[in-house]
Amino acid sequence: MDWGTLQSVLGGVNKHSTSIGKIWLTVLFIFRIMILVVAAERVWGDEQQDFVCNTLQPGCRNVCYDHFFPISHIRLWALQLIFVSTPALLVAMHVAYTRHEKKRRFRNGEKIDIEELKNERIHIRGPLWWTYTSSIFFRIIFEATFMYVFYYMYDGYQMPRLVKCDAWPCPNTVDCFVSRPTEKTTFTIFMLAVSGICMMLNLAELCYLVIKICMKESGKAA
Amino acid sequence: MGEWSFLGDFLEKVHKHSTVVGKVWLTVLFIFRMLVLGTAAESSWGDEQSDFMCDTQQPGCENVCYDKAFPISHVRFWVLQIIFVSTPSLVYMGHAMHTVRMEEKRKMKEAEIEARENKNGGDTYYQQKCSVAEKETKLSGWDEAGGQIILRGSLLNTYVYSILIRTAMEVAFIVGQYVLYGIFLETLYICQRAPCPHPVNCYVSRPTEKNVFIVFMLAVAVLSLFLSLAELYHLGWKKAKERCSRSYKASPSTAPGRLESAPQAERPQMYTPPPDFNQCLSSPNGKFISPFSNKMASQQNTANFATERVHGQEDAAGEGPFIKSSYVESPEVASECAAPAFPENYFNEKRRLSKASRASSKARSDDLSV
């Protein structure tokens, strides 16, 4: 999976984020994407090959694996990371649109310094504030949804060592053994903890933005 | 190594703003840990489960025995170790970037005020400038002239804490590795766990090669720990030395006509500003007047003035000798002032020497000053 593309896209958004947003992005890249790529993919690498069932019945092992792991943890985490990063693209699009508008005005004869336009750090005000805040809100929703999906799909966050399977064509209830359950549990809990931290950061950022705008409004009113 | 690029990119930035020992530590991290892990250790541990053989036909016995023998693989353990040990540096980096941004904001504010004042015009320009500069709380470390971060104040504290936490993490992981696996891997592992019918012999794949890498990574971890402790010692020793030397030279400053009202007692001779500047600005009633009609000259003098204030405050805080990349002095300006009469040692002591630069006083631009 090519995460470099995501990094280049989100790197652009980073310039227009708040400090908390920048911390969130760093945590995302180092503690989630990097761990996923460097460590977790290796741990889950042999999950089907080393899924062993106590039966000689052909096809039983395949069916049991499919029954207990409808979608692998790795793929689910990859989807989670993509969904969670996507709202930031809204902000990037808005910023690009604002710049495009300014360029258009410049071309129509208004006096705007083109150099300044390129390097300008756009402040989070007005319509951009709404875009930014809604992107954070969606991020929180996606995080929570995926954490729940994990919990629902795998009955908690612990990887069992032994699963009992009686799906057809297994002739009876067979014992199947999962590969590396302890290591998988360790990484599942680690990724869960980092998701929780990211969610806290998003909530903090949301509160910060709301409080800032309230103070500004009350300052104007006063 | 491509997979490590996410962390590598961040740490490159940290590399720029570290002390010498810090840079050595980062190099050790990059080359002896990340690179070795990514290229060599991964392939050595690649077949760890597929070639973990148990002397049994019982299905599932190998799986559970492997899981019992290796709750977490060495390679993943080292990955987590590297990430957790690098994290404090990232926190320091965040603080440094924050400092830089605050400094940029301050400059922008000053430029705004200047533009406003120039529009109105007037004698109160320097007065306002001084009051703005005075309002600034401790500038925590931005060398305007050199564009380099100077470690002092809260930034130095963050740096020290980051090294302390890094050291603690390093120790924790070394101890953790010992608790989990001991030091060496045995070839034979005897396993008794359901569904194995009895204690079975299990054989680890490539134990000798793995032991070589385990010892290597342990040695590198100990080396990193030693480097962190050396850096702490270096920072602590410098600070203690400066406190001692400061308590010795409690002589009042002889610099004529300094404009700032900060305590003068400890200012050494070396930071005397160019006399012509002072001669211009000192007046009988003590009021600040700007004799300069030239805008650029006055801007440069403003910068010099702010820089001197910063250095004055810094000396008062007693941060001691450090390598600066340059000393900004006021250029050829205002003809109203008398011809400058520099003290004889002025040019020689423009840049303070540190112990490390005995041979040449040339400052290394990428060294962080403490």
Interface residues (C-beta under 8 A of the other chain):
Chain A: W3 G4 Q7 S19 K22 I23 T26 F29 I30 F31 I33 M34 I35 V37 V38 A39 R42 V43 D46 Q49 D50 V52 C53 N54 T55 R161 L162 D175 C176 F177 V178 S179 R180 P181 T182 E183 T186 F187 F190
Chain B: E3 W4 S5 F6 L7 F10 E42 Q49 S50 Q58 P59 G60 E62 N63 V64 Y66 D67 F70 P71 I72 S73 V75 R76 V79 L80 I83 T87 L90 G94 H98 P195
